[in-house]
Amino acid sequence: MFNWLKSFLKKEEPDPMKYLIVGLGNMGGEYDNTRHNVGFEVVDALAKEFEVSFKDDNLGDIAEFKHKGRTFVLLKPSTYMNLSGKAVRYWLQKKKVNKENLLVVLDDLNLPFGKQRLRAKGNDGGHNGLKNIDELNGGNKYARLRIGIGDEFSKGRQVDYVLGKWTDKENADLPEILKFAADTVKSFGTIGIARTMNTFNKK
């Protein structure tokens, strides 16, 4: 009985070599190719690179790949942006991932288009997806990769801009931006947050 209990408890321990990469966005065809869904586009780029497919699962679409001895779990929450925390909490527990191995990828109005910024923690900056993740997952001490979408909108048009489609010019530049973000994610999982920030935040 004691050995069984030991075995059971051991299985419940988080796997230090497993990472949960959460791309924030909204499900549904009307949100495809919109600025607010750039988090989805980053994890889609990773899934394409490693030739894995997303599967519809509880609270989100899930895909997994292995890279340099690490397991990367990709999540696109199906809860809509403002309720992303529920999906993050569920999959952290389900996949037994340490919170320090969580990386959330999201859009940021305060960064110029294509610029990115990786941080080990921070405030939600008015982003409702991050706000909900903070509320349901014990605070803001987790990594986040912000992808700049710019702020080229007139007064009162912020929502239209964020939920609007990429322009032709932005679409042309997007593949390179997504590749750089995907490389940042892989680096986060292999050499750690500090070295990755030093390398990728300077570029």
trRosetta pair geometry for C-beta under 8 A, 3 or more apart (Angstrom, degrees):
i j d omega theta_ij theta_ji phi_ij phi_ji
1 4 5.7 -55 -152 34 32 113
1 5 6.5 31 152 -19 65 105
2 5 5.7 -56 -152 36 32 111
2 6 6.4 35 151 -21 66 105
3 6 5.5 -51 -146 35 33 114
3 7 6.3 34 154 -20 64 105
4 7 5.7 -56 -150 36 30 112
4 8 6.3 32 152 -21 65 106
5 8 5.6 -53 -146 35 32 113
5 9 6.3 29 157 -16 66 106
6 9 6.0 -57 -147 38 28 107
6 10 6.3 32 154 -23 63 108
7 10 5.7 -54 -149 33 29 114
7 11 6.6 32 153 -22 62 104
8 11 5.9 -57 -157 30 31 112
8 12 6.9 27 150 -20 63 107
9 12 5.7 -57 -155 31 37 113
9 13 7.4 51 148 -37 63 91
10 13 6.0 -39 -164 4 39 115
12 96 7.1 -167 -169 -114 37 125
13 96 7.1 71 102 -173 32 127
14 18 7.4 -135 177 53 78 112
14 96 4.8 -175 -116 167 51 78
14 97 6.0 64 -151 -168 108 7
14 98 4.4 119 140 -57 154 74
14 101 7.8 168 166 24 127 130
15 18 3.9 59 88 0 114 118
15 71 7.2 11 116 41 140 125
15 95 7.9 -78 31 152 115 75
15 96 5.5 81 -4 107 87 106
15 97 7.0 -36 52 -94 83 52
16 98 6.4 23 -106 -9 59 134
16 101 7.3 172 -152 -53 44 140
17 69 6.3 -78 -157 140 130 84
17 70 5.2 -144 -179 -117 79 63
17 71 6.3 78 122 13 84 85
18 70 7.2 163 -92 -169 27 75
18 71 4.5 -16 -113 68 77 108
18 73 6.6 30 -180 -13 97 110
18 95 6.3 -156 154 151 139 104
18 96 6.9 67 63 88 150 77
18 97 5.2 -113 110 -101 104 85
18 101 6.5 94 92 134 55 155
19 70 6.1 23 -2 169 112 121
19 71 7.0 172 25 89 69 56
19 72 5.2 -19 69 -112 104 64
19 73 6.7 -175 89 25 49 75
19 97 6.7 98 -134 -144 16 124
19 101 4.6 -123 -109 173 65 101
19 102 7.6 171 -163 -84 67 26
19 103 6.8 10 179 7 111 106
19 188 7.3 131 -152 110 151 99
19 189 4.5 -95 -17 -110 162 112
20 73 5.0 -26 -107 72 63 109
20 75 6.3 7 -172 -3 93 124
20 88 7.5 124 136 -148 139 74
20 91 5.9 139 -138 121 136 110
20 92 6.0 -98 0 -90 165 66
20 95 6.2 139 -80 70 109 140
20 97 4.4 133 -24 101 110 172
20 101 6.5 94 16 114 74 86
20 102 5.0 -14 67 -111 103 72
20 103 7.4 172 89 29 56 62
21 43 6.0 160 119 -104 108 106
21 46 7.1 10 103 45 155 169
21 72 5.8 6 -3 -171 123 99
21 73 6.8 165 22 79 72 51
21 74 5.3 -26 72 -105 103 62
21 75 7.0 163 82 21 49 76
21 103 5.2 -10 -115 68 70 102
21 105 6.9 24 180 -13 87 114
21 185 5.6 51 -128 -159 141 127
21 189 7.9 -59 -58 -54 115 124
22 39 7.4 -3 129 173 62 126
22 43 7.8 -47 -175 -61 14 143
22 75 4.8 -24 -107 71 72 107
22 76 7.9 148 -158 -86 59 29
22 77 6.9 26 -160 -28 107 100
22 84 7.2 114 166 177 133 120
22 87 7.6 139 -135 106 124 108
22 88 5.7 -14 -88 -99 161 99
22 91 7.9 147 -85 68 108 140
22 102 7.0 5 -2 -169 113 91
22 103 7.1 178 26 90 72 49
22 104 4.8 -21 70 -112 108 69
22 105 6.8 -179 89 21 52 73
22 133 8.0 150 96 -107 158 140
23 39 3.6 158 -172 149 68 78
23 40 4.7 138 131 -82 126 30
23 41 7.3 -179 -166 32 141 38
23 42 5.4 179 -109 59 118 91
23 43 3.7 -125 -22 -4 132 118
23 44 7.5 -76 44 -15 176 73
23 74 7.1 10 -4 -169 106 91
23 75 7.2 179 25 84 67 53
23 76 5.4 -21 67 -96 101 78
23 105 4.8 -24 -107 66 64 112
24 39 3.8 66 44 45 59 166
24 40 7.5 -86 90 -38 25 72
24 77 7.1 -3 -120 29 58 112
24 81 5.9 70 176 -129 101 85
24 84 5.7 -30 -120 -99 99 158
24 104 6.4 38 -35 -177 109 97
24 105 6.7 -164 10 84 78 56
24 106 4.4 13 36 -100 131 89
24 107 7.4 -115 82 6 109 77
24 129 4.4 76 -151 170 143 163
24 130 7.9 -61 -68 -50 161 68
25 31 6.6 142 170 142 96 131
25 36 6.5 127 -131 123 66 75
25 37 3.6 62 -138 -131 120 73
25 38 7.5 172 -83 33 108 31
25 39 5.1 -160 -38 63 89 94
25 40 3.6 -35 3 -28 157 113
25 41 7.8 117 -72 -14 146 69
25 76 6.4 -26 48 -154 110 98
25 77 7.9 159 51 53 61 78
25 81 6.7 -69 168 -80 9 94
26 31 4.2 -153 81 -113 101 169
26 34 7.9 -11 44 60 107 134
26 36 6.6 21 2 111 106 122
26 37 6.3 -89 34 -82 70 101
26 80 5.5 20 -124 -134 89 67
26 81 5.4 -50 -65 -29 88 96
27 31 7.0 95 94 45 10 136
27 76 7.4 115 -78 140 90 108
27 78 5.0 23 -35 -135 148 72
27 80 7.2 -89 24 -75 86 58
28 31 5.1 78 72 9 86 104
28 32 7.9 -130 104 -27 48 79
29 32 5.5 -29 -156 -5 46 118
31 34 5.2 -81 -167 22 58 131
31 36 6.9 -70 -158 74 105 108
31 37 5.3 126 152 -56 98 134
31 163 7.2 -71 -120 -151 80 86
32 37 6.9 -84 -121 77 25 167
33 37 7.4 5 11 64 11 130
33 165 5.3 18 119 -139 100 91
33 166 5.9 -98 175 16 83 98
33 171 7.6 6 -157 -100 111 111
34 37 5.0 82 64 9 81 107
34 162 7.7 53 161 141 108 49
34 163 5.5 -14 -171 -167 143 42
34 164 6.2 147 -141 84 91 20
34 165 5.7 -68 -94 -89 63 45
34 166 7.5 -173 -124 -26 20 70
35 38 6.3 -14 -171 -34 45 107
35 107 5.7 102 151 -139 78 150
35 149 4.2 95 -170 -156 118 142
35 161 7.0 -16 34 147 151 66
35 162 5.6 -116 81 -155 115 40
35 163 7.4 -88 46 -58 88 10
35 164 6.3 22 2 64 109 69
35 165 7.9 144 -24 -160 75 8
35 166 6.6 130 -69 -74 73 71
36 81 6.8 -58 167 -72 119 151
36 107 5.5 -113 -127 19 36 152
36 149 7.9 -10 -66 -67 40 171
36 162 4.8 64 -64 159 103 88
36 163 5.5 -7 -5 -90 132 54
37 40 4.5 -29 -180 30 89 120
37 41 6.3 95 125 -25 82 94
37 107 7.7 23 19 -38 18 127
38 41 5.2 -51 -150 35 43 117
38 42 6.6 49 151 -26 69 96
38 105 7.7 -113 114 146 78 98
38 106 7.6 82 72 176 93 26
38 107 4.7 111 32 -79 114 93
38 147 4.8 -129 126 85 138 139
38 149 6.4 -160 -20 -75 144 110
39 42 5.9 -48 -153 27 33 111
39 43 7.0 20 156 -5 63 102
39 104 7.5 -19 -138 173 135 68
39 105 4.3 150 -135 103 83 83
39 106 4.9 -6 -67 -93 127 41
39 107 6.6 -100 -27 -26 89 72
39 147 7.3 -177 -69 20 60 124
40 43 6.3 -65 -154 43 32 100
40 44 6.0 37 150 -24 68 110
40 76 5.3 58 -119 -126 89 120
41 44 5.4 -51 -144 37 33 118
41 45 6.4 40 154 -25 64 101
41 174 7.3 -56 163 -180 150 121
41 178 5.7 -93 138 -107 101 126
42 45 5.7 -51 -154 29 31 113
42 46 6.8 29 149 -16 62 102
42 105 4.7 -103 64 154 148 157
42 145 7.6 -179 177 97 171 131
42 147 6.9 -170 -53 -45 130 147
42 178 5.8 -160 -101 -143 58 81
42 181 4.6 -78 -124 119 118 134
42 182 6.2 -177 -166 -67 77 73
42 185 7.0 135 161 -36 115 138
43 46 5.4 -48 -150 35 41 114
43 47 6.3 44 151 -21 67 102
43 63 7.6 147 163 46 104 115
43 74 4.4 143 -165 -162 115 116
43 75 7.4 -99 -138 53 165 32
43 76 6.1 -166 76 -62 142 92
43 105 6.7 170 -40 46 91 140
44 47 5.6 -54 -148 37 33 112
44 48 6.3 33 153 -19 65 106
44 54 8.0 -50 -104 -29 71 129
45 48 5.7 -54 -148 36 31 111
45 49 6.4 35 153 -23 64 105
45 178 4.3 166 -61 158 157 117
45 179 6.7 -135 178 -77 141 48
45 181 7.4 95 57 74 146 101
45 182 4.8 -114 110 -61 117 134
46 49 5.6 -52 -147 33 32 113
46 50 6.4 2 164 6 66 109
46 65 7.3 -156 154 29 95 136
46 72 7.1 -99 165 129 138 145
46 74 6.0 175 86 -89 126 138
46 182 4.9 177 -73 -135 80 107
46 185 6.3 -58 -81 80 138 148
46 186 7.7 170 -123 -55 111 92
47 50 6.5 -72 -144 52 25 90
47 52 5.1 -99 -151 73 76 82
47 53 6.9 93 177 -103 121 20
47 54 6.2 -32 -127 -44 163 87
47 63 4.8 42 -111 98 116 165
47 65 7.4 175 -115 -27 50 125
47 74 5.9 -120 -63 59 100 167
48 51 7.3 24 -173 -76 31 42
49 182 6.3 131 -14 170 149 150
50 65 3.7 31 138 -133 156 162
50 67 7.1 -91 -97 -62 135 109
52 63 4.6 134 123 -178 114 113
52 64 6.4 -133 -172 67 158 39
52 65 4.9 -145 -16 -66 143 101
52 74 7.8 144 91 23 128 129
53 63 6.2 -161 99 -110 23 118
54 61 4.0 34 172 162 124 116
54 62 6.5 136 -151 62 73 23
54 63 4.6 -74 -88 -44 58 109
54 74 7.2 -88 -95 98 94 115
54 76 6.6 -3 -138 19 148 121
55 61 6.6 162 73 -156 27 72
55 62 5.8 -32 59 63 82 79
55 63 7.0 131 6 -78 73 66
56 61 5.7 -38 -94 -100 48 80
56 78 7.6 51 -145 -60 84 151
57 60 6.4 -11 68 76 85 58
57 61 6.8 121 21 -122 80 27
57 62 4.7 -10 21 8 137 118
58 90 6.4 -118 117 154 112 148
58 94 7.8 157 64 -76 125 159
59 77 6.2 -32 155 -143 84 78
59 78 6.0 -177 177 44 31 90
59 79 5.8 1 -158 -49 85 106
59 86 6.1 -136 -141 116 137 95
59 87 3.9 -178 149 -106 115 84
59 90 5.2 105 36 47 154 153
59 91 7.3 -139 82 -38 120 98
60 75 5.1 39 130 -169 151 90
60 76 5.5 169 -169 82 100 46
60 77 4.4 -63 -91 -112 119 35
60 78 4.8 -175 -94 -6 43 82
60 79 7.2 -42 -64 -13 88 85
60 87 4.6 87 -35 -155 124 135
60 91 7.0 -44 46 -47 134 136
61 75 7.4 145 76 -155 52 45
61 76 4.4 -3 53 55 101 105
61 78 6.6 101 -21 -54 74 105
62 73 6.7 -23 -158 -172 98 92
62 74 6.9 143 -157 79 46 63
62 75 5.9 -8 -102 -101 72 69
62 91 7.3 177 -99 -121 118 131
63 73 7.8 156 82 -160 41 47
63 74 4.5 -10 62 57 88 115
64 71 6.3 -7 -167 -173 110 96
64 72 6.7 158 -152 83 58 54
64 73 5.3 -19 -100 -104 90 62
64 74 7.0 -165 -77 15 36 78
65 71 7.7 168 89 -151 31 55
65 72 5.4 -11 62 58 77 102
65 74 7.6 26 8 -15 92 112
66 69 7.5 10 -178 -109 101 6
66 70 6.8 162 -154 81 63 41
66 71 5.6 -33 -99 -97 76 62
66 72 7.4 170 -97 15 24 79
67 70 5.7 -26 69 61 70 91
67 72 6.1 11 18 -10 111 120
67 186 5.9 -78 132 -138 156 102
67 189 6.9 80 76 95 113 135
67 190 7.1 -80 119 -64 101 116
68 186 7.9 98 14 -177 122 97
68 189 7.9 140 63 111 110 99
68 190 5.0 33 81 -115 147 122
70 189 4.8 164 126 158 162 113
70 190 6.3 -132 -1 -82 140 69
72 185 7.5 81 -142 148 139 110
72 186 7.8 -55 -69 -103 151 64
72 189 5.9 -61 -84 -86 102 169
73 91 6.9 -174 134 169 136 119
73 95 5.1 -24 -54 -146 171 167
73 97 6.8 -118 33 -61 134 141
75 87 6.5 165 167 147 129 115
75 88 7.4 145 102 -96 153 59
75 91 5.3 160 -92 70 149 176
77 80 7.8 -73 119 33 105 19
77 81 8.0 126 80 -97 120 31
77 83 7.6 -162 153 94 136 71
77 84 4.7 159 37 -130 165 75
77 86 7.7 115 -150 67 128 77
77 87 3.6 169 -119 44 104 160
77 88 7.1 -45 -72 -40 129 72
78 87 7.1 134 30 -89 59 141
79 83 4.0 -112 148 96 116 104
79 84 6.0 169 67 -88 117 35
79 86 5.4 144 -106 57 163 113
79 87 5.1 -154 -7 -31 124 112
80 83 5.6 55 68 29 83 100
80 84 7.9 -111 97 -55 39 70
81 84 6.0 -22 -164 -40 36 110
81 128 6.2 79 127 85 102 103
81 129 4.5 -75 -177 -72 82 105
82 128 4.4 -26 -112 139 83 127
82 129 6.6 -92 -87 -75 30 55
82 131 8.0 -15 -147 64 70 106
82 132 5.9 119 172 -35 48 141
83 86 5.5 -8 163 10 90 116
83 87 7.7 91 121 -9 78 94
83 132 5.8 -139 -120 -172 25 162
84 87 5.9 -61 -164 40 51 108
84 88 6.1 49 145 -22 80 108
84 129 4.5 37 8 -155 140 87
84 132 5.5 125 46 81 72 122
84 133 5.6 -29 97 -58 102 95
85 88 5.5 -56 -144 39 35 113
85 89 6.1 37 159 -21 69 105
85 132 3.9 -140 -11 139 113 81
85 133 4.3 -172 -92 -90 83 35
85 134 7.3 -79 -97 32 130 37
85 135 5.9 -59 -89 61 175 84
85 136 3.4 126 149 35 125 126
85 137 5.9 -143 -154 -17 96 97
86 89 6.0 -54 -149 35 27 110
86 90 6.4 26 154 -18 62 109
86 132 7.6 -42 -15 158 73 119
86 136 6.1 -85 -69 -173 49 171
87 90 5.8 -56 -147 36 31 112
87 91 6.2 14 163 -7 67 111
88 91 6.4 -67 -144 44 25 98
88 92 6.2 31 159 -24 64 108
88 102 7.1 68 -166 -152 110 136
88 104 7.4 -19 -105 -88 138 114
88 133 5.2 35 28 -126 159 98
88 136 7.2 127 64 89 103 115
88 137 5.8 -50 109 -58 120 141
89 92 6.0 -54 -146 31 26 113
89 93 6.6 16 159 -9 61 109
89 136 5.0 -91 -41 140 134 110
89 137 5.4 -152 -80 -82 87 88
90 93 6.2 -72 -161 41 27 104
90 94 5.8 21 153 -19 69 116
91 94 5.2 -49 -127 42 38 113
91 95 5.6 14 175 2 72 112
91 97 7.5 7 132 21 75 127
92 95 6.9 -69 -138 51 15 90
92 97 5.1 -100 -141 62 60 96
92 99 6.6 24 -151 -85 141 68
92 102 6.4 -24 -99 -80 113 126
92 137 7.1 102 1 -129 157 119
93 96 7.3 17 -175 -75 30 46
97 101 5.2 -121 -177 83 93 115
97 102 6.5 111 128 -68 122 80
98 101 4.6 84 65 7 87 104
98 102 7.7 -132 103 -21 52 82
99 102 5.3 -35 -159 3 47 122
99 137 6.9 151 -123 169 121 112
99 138 7.5 -66 -104 63 161 120
99 141 7.1 62 133 98 126 87
99 142 5.5 -95 172 -91 90 108
100 142 7.4 -142 -101 -118 29 68
100 143 7.9 66 -167 -17 47 100
101 189 7.6 62 -155 -117 92 79
102 142 4.5 -23 81 -160 115 126
102 143 6.6 169 93 39 59 81
103 142 7.6 -159 -87 160 31 92
103 143 4.5 -29 -106 91 75 113
103 144 7.0 158 -162 -95 59 27
103 145 6.1 30 177 -12 106 105
103 185 6.3 166 104 -130 152 83
103 188 5.5 67 -76 131 152 159
103 189 7.9 -97 -6 -56 138 86
104 129 7.8 175 178 131 131 112
104 130 6.8 139 116 -100 152 83
104 133 6.3 -4 -86 -125 158 177
104 142 6.7 70 -6 116 106 116
104 143 7.2 166 20 97 68 58
104 144 4.6 -22 66 -113 94 83
104 145 7.2 -175 89 26 45 68
105 144 7.6 168 -81 -163 28 62
105 145 4.7 -15 -108 67 74 105
105 147 6.8 34 -177 -18 88 112
105 181 6.8 91 -143 175 130 125
105 185 7.2 -33 -66 -81 130 119
106 127 6.1 78 153 -176 149 155
106 129 6.0 -179 -117 77 133 136
106 130 6.6 -82 -16 -50 171 102
106 144 6.6 -19 19 -170 110 108
106 145 7.5 145 23 79 62 56
106 146 6.0 -27 73 -112 84 62
106 147 7.0 -172 94 23 33 84
107 127 7.9 165 72 -123 69 126
107 146 7.6 30 151 -160 13 70
107 147 5.8 -49 -108 71 47 89
107 149 4.8 11 -164 -24 108 130
107 162 7.1 138 112 -150 147 93
108 111 4.5 49 99 14 118 107
108 117 7.3 -33 35 34 168 108
108 125 7.2 3 -132 114 98 153
108 127 7.5 -59 -101 -68 68 134
108 146 3.8 40 -36 -179 140 112
108 147 6.4 154 15 65 91 34
108 148 5.4 -49 74 -95 97 49
108 149 6.6 155 62 10 41 83
109 149 6.2 -37 -91 62 49 98
109 150 7.4 -32 -150 96 53 24
109 151 5.1 75 178 -86 89 95
109 158 7.3 4 -120 -152 155 105
109 162 6.9 -54 -74 -87 113 105
110 125 6.8 -105 5 -174 138 131
110 148 7.6 -96 81 -118 44 89
110 151 7.2 33 -91 -48 32 127
111 115 4.5 -137 172 82 107 107
111 116 7.1 83 156 -97 159 23
111 117 6.1 -158 -90 -6 143 112
111 146 6.0 137 -9 128 142 112
111 147 7.4 -148 76 148 138 21
111 148 2.8 -111 110 -91 100 106
111 149 7.6 75 70 15 84 47
111 150 7.7 -63 98 -63 52 37
112 115 4.6 71 61 -2 82 124
112 148 5.0 34 73 156 34 152
112 150 5.7 25 -156 -92 45 77
113 148 5.6 -146 -95 119 14 97
113 149 6.0 17 -104 -164 74 24
113 150 3.8 -18 -45 -36 90 113
113 152 7.9 -19 -36 -8 121 116
113 170 6.3 -93 -169 -115 141 105
113 173 7.7 82 139 88 112 144
114 147 7.9 -20 -126 -173 17 83
114 148 6.0 -34 45 71 30 105
114 173 6.0 -55 -85 141 132 130
114 177 4.8 -113 -131 -99 79 126
115 148 4.0 33 56 5 80 145
116 145 6.3 2 -176 -180 116 89
116 146 6.4 162 -156 85 62 56
116 147 5.2 -20 -103 -105 94 59
116 148 6.5 -130 -72 -2 42 85
116 177 7.7 144 -41 -165 113 88
116 180 6.9 180 10 114 139 113
116 181 5.9 169 -91 -91 159 90
116 184 6.8 -130 120 -26 149 165
116 200 7.3 -35 91 151 117 109
116 201 8.0 -112 101 -106 77 58
117 145 7.6 168 83 -154 41 49
117 146 4.8 -7 57 56 90 106
117 148 7.8 74 -6 -46 93 95
117 201 6.3 53 -135 -125 60 98
118 143 6.9 -1 -171 -170 90 104
118 144 7.6 176 -146 90 50 43
118 145 5.0 -14 -100 -105 79 79
118 146 7.8 -167 -75 21 32 69
118 184 6.1 -162 -61 -178 134 129
118 188 7.2 -154 -151 -81 142 116
118 193 7.3 -162 151 -155 118 79
118 196 6.2 -67 116 121 164 104
118 197 5.1 -140 90 -98 109 77
118 200 6.0 55 2 84 133 119
118 201 5.8 -116 39 -65 89 100
119 122 4.7 22 126 -22 150 131
119 143 6.9 171 91 -147 47 60
119 144 5.7 -7 59 57 91 84
119 146 7.5 22 6 -5 105 106
119 197 7.4 74 -97 -109 32 127
120 141 7.8 -5 141 -159 82 64
120 143 5.5 -38 -128 -94 41 78
120 193 5.0 92 -96 154 97 147
120 194 7.7 8 -66 -70 131 64
120 197 7.3 -59 -39 -48 90 143
121 140 5.3 106 -171 125 91 84
121 141 4.6 -22 -107 -119 132 48
121 142 6.6 88 -102 29 74 29
121 143 7.5 -58 -58 -80 48 38
121 144 7.9 81 -123 6 20 98
122 125 7.4 11 137 -33 113 104
122 140 6.1 -110 70 157 30 127
122 144 6.6 -100 43 39 111 125
123 140 6.3 -30 -100 -135 32 172
124 127 5.2 -137 171 52 83 76
124 128 7.7 69 167 -83 133 17
124 130 3.9 169 -134 100 85 112
124 131 4.2 61 -148 -68 168 71
124 134 5.9 -99 -62 -10 113 139
124 140 7.1 -125 -51 -104 72 127
125 130 7.0 44 37 55 84 152
125 146 8.0 22 38 -104 161 144
126 131 8.0 -18 -164 -48 15 122
127 130 4.3 61 87 16 109 110
127 131 6.6 178 90 -18 54 87
128 131 5.2 -50 -141 34 37 119
128 132 6.4 36 161 -18 67 102
129 132 6.2 -59 -155 35 28 105
129 133 6.6 27 150 -17 63 107
130 133 5.5 -57 -148 37 36 113
130 134 6.2 40 153 -23 69 103
130 140 7.6 42 171 -122 104 101
130 144 6.8 18 -111 -113 121 154
131 134 5.8 -53 -153 33 29 113
131 135 6.5 27 152 -20 63 108
132 135 5.6 -52 -145 35 35 113
132 136 6.2 8 165 0 68 112
133 136 6.5 -72 -142 49 24 93
133 137 5.5 -20 175 18 66 126
133 142 7.6 -97 147 55 123 139
134 137 6.8 -80 -124 52 14 86
134 139 5.9 -10 -159 -163 81 19
134 140 4.8 -9 -113 -71 112 80
137 142 7.1 -10 120 -19 135 144
138 141 7.9 -46 112 39 90 98
143 188 6.5 153 140 -154 163 135
143 193 5.5 -144 -93 -110 132 126
145 181 6.4 127 149 -152 137 96
145 184 6.1 134 -129 115 141 134
145 185 6.9 -84 -15 -75 163 81
145 188 7.8 -103 -57 -49 124 149
147 177 7.1 97 -157 163 116 115
147 181 6.0 -12 -90 -94 120 142
149 162 7.2 91 102 -121 152 65
151 161 7.6 71 -149 135 44 157
152 161 7.1 171 75 -142 60 133
153 157 4.3 -145 175 94 109 104
153 158 5.8 147 91 -90 147 44
153 160 7.0 154 -144 73 134 90
153 161 3.6 -86 -70 -57 141 146
154 157 4.9 56 61 13 72 131
157 160 4.8 -54 -168 46 78 117
157 161 5.6 84 131 -30 88 100
158 161 5.7 -60 -150 35 30 112
158 162 6.2 24 159 -16 68 108
159 162 5.9 -55 -143 38 30 107
159 163 6.1 4 165 5 66 114
160 163 6.4 -71 -140 54 23 93
160 164 5.7 44 154 -52 62 110
161 164 5.3 -48 -144 12 25 124
166 170 4.0 -132 -170 96 98 121
166 171 4.8 129 114 -61 125 79
166 174 6.4 -3 -156 -59 165 136
167 170 4.6 96 50 8 77 102
167 171 6.9 -136 94 -6 40 87
168 171 5.6 -53 -147 35 30 114
168 172 6.6 35 153 -24 63 103
169 172 5.8 -53 -155 29 31 113
169 173 6.8 16 153 -7 64 108
170 173 5.9 -66 -151 44 34 103
170 174 6.2 54 150 -52 68 99
171 174 5.4 -35 -145 1 32 124
173 176 6.1 -63 -174 43 58 109
173 177 6.1 55 137 -23 84 113
174 177 5.4 -63 -147 40 37 113
174 178 5.9 34 161 -20 74 107
175 178 5.9 -57 -144 38 29 109
175 179 6.3 31 157 -21 64 106
176 179 5.7 -52 -146 34 31 113
176 180 6.5 31 155 -19 63 105
177 180 5.9 -56 -152 35 29 110
177 181 6.5 27 152 -15 64 108
178 181 5.6 -55 -147 39 33 112
178 182 6.2 36 153 -21 66 106
179 182 5.6 -53 -146 36 31 112
179 183 6.4 34 153 -20 64 104
180 183 5.7 -52 -150 35 31 113
180 184 6.6 37 148 -23 62 103
180 200 7.6 143 172 -150 91 108
180 203 7.4 -148 -156 104 126 134
181 184 5.4 -51 -153 31 35 116
181 185 6.6 38 150 -21 65 100
182 185 5.6 -48 -151 31 36 114
182 186 6.6 34 152 -17 65 103
183 186 5.8 -52 -149 36 34 111
183 187 6.3 36 152 -20 65 107
183 200 7.5 169 104 -104 95 126
184 187 5.6 -57 -149 37 30 113
184 188 6.4 40 151 -27 64 102
184 196 6.3 105 -161 -178 71 115
184 200 4.6 102 -108 -151 102 168
185 188 5.6 -48 -152 27 32 117
185 189 6.8 20 155 -10 62 106
186 189 6.0 -64 -156 41 32 106
186 190 6.2 8 157 -5 68 118
187 190 6.0 -72 -138 47 30 98
187 191 5.6 -32 -171 35 74 105
187 195 7.5 -126 169 103 105 92
187 196 4.3 140 122 -113 110 107
187 199 6.7 -116 -177 69 156 138
187 200 6.5 159 62 -36 153 128
188 191 7.9 -56 -95 55 9 66
188 192 7.3 -15 -159 172 42 10
188 193 6.0 30 -141 -89 84 61
188 196 4.9 -16 -80 -41 59 176
191 195 4.5 -79 137 81 112 135
191 196 6.1 144 78 -54 97 84
192 195 5.4 76 69 23 91 100
192 196 6.5 -163 93 -8 42 98
193 196 5.8 -67 -144 42 25 111
193 197 6.2 27 161 -22 66 106
194 197 6.0 -56 -152 32 26 109
194 198 6.6 23 153 -16 61 108
195 198 5.6 -54 -150 37 34 114
195 199 6.3 26 155 -15 67 109
196 199 5.9 -61 -145 41 30 105
196 200 5.6 -7 173 10 71 116
197 200 6.8 -67 -120 51 20 85
197 201 5.0 9 -172 -10 63 127
198 201 7.0 -23 -88 37 9 102
198 202 6.9 4 171 -17 43 118
199 202 6.8 -94 180 30 18 106
199 203 7.4 6 150 -22 60 111
200 203 5.8 -52 -152 22 42 113
